[in-house]
Amino acid sequence: MIAVRLLIDVLIVVGAYFALAGTLGILKMPDVLCRMQASTCIPTLGVLCVALGGILYAACFLHSADNAVKIAVIALMILFTNPIGSHVLAKGAYKADRRGTKNLKLNPDDYGRDFNE
């Protein structure tokens, strides 16, 4: 049981680290698309690590399968909705011309073909 508790603590600390890294990424990234990546991808990994720790805690220490299932459903919803949200944000930033990539040497335009530009 001590090994399981140690694994739960490690997962929660790793999740908190990724959430902190995502927050710092939002503050430090130069343009909209980089901030969008920092605000969706990294915290998703953080939330999933914390959720996995919560599932293990609920299953092993609370002996509550219903709480573990609820946490798993929340983790799956986050896993499915964050990529969709980040895609919508990227398209919105493109349509509003808020890319902020004017000073970069390489400017790939992947969304241009979708808008016939």
CORBELRA-V707714 format. One record per backbone hydrogen bond with DSSP energy under -1.0 kcal/mol. CO is the residue of the C=O (numbers start at 1). NH is the residue of the N-H. Records with the same first field share a line. If there is no record, write none. Layout:
BEGIN
CO->NH ; NH
END
This chain:
BEGIN
1->5
2->6
3->7
4->8
5->9
6->10
7->11
8->12
9->13
10->14
11->15
12->16
13->17
14->18
15->19
16->20
17->21
18->22
19->23
20->24
21->25
22->26
23->27
24->28
25->29
31->35
32->36
33->37
34->38
35->39
37->41
40->44
41->45
42->46
43->47
44->48
45->49
46->50
47->51
48->52
49->53
50->54
51->55
52->56
53->57
54->58
55->59
56->60
57->61 ; 62
58->64
64->68
65->69
66->70
67->71
68->72
69->73
70->74
71->75
72->76
73->77
74->78
75->79
76->80
77->81
78->82
81->85
82->86
83->87
84->88
85->89
86->90
87->91
88->92
89->93
90->94
91->95
92->96
93->98
94->97
111->115
112->117
END
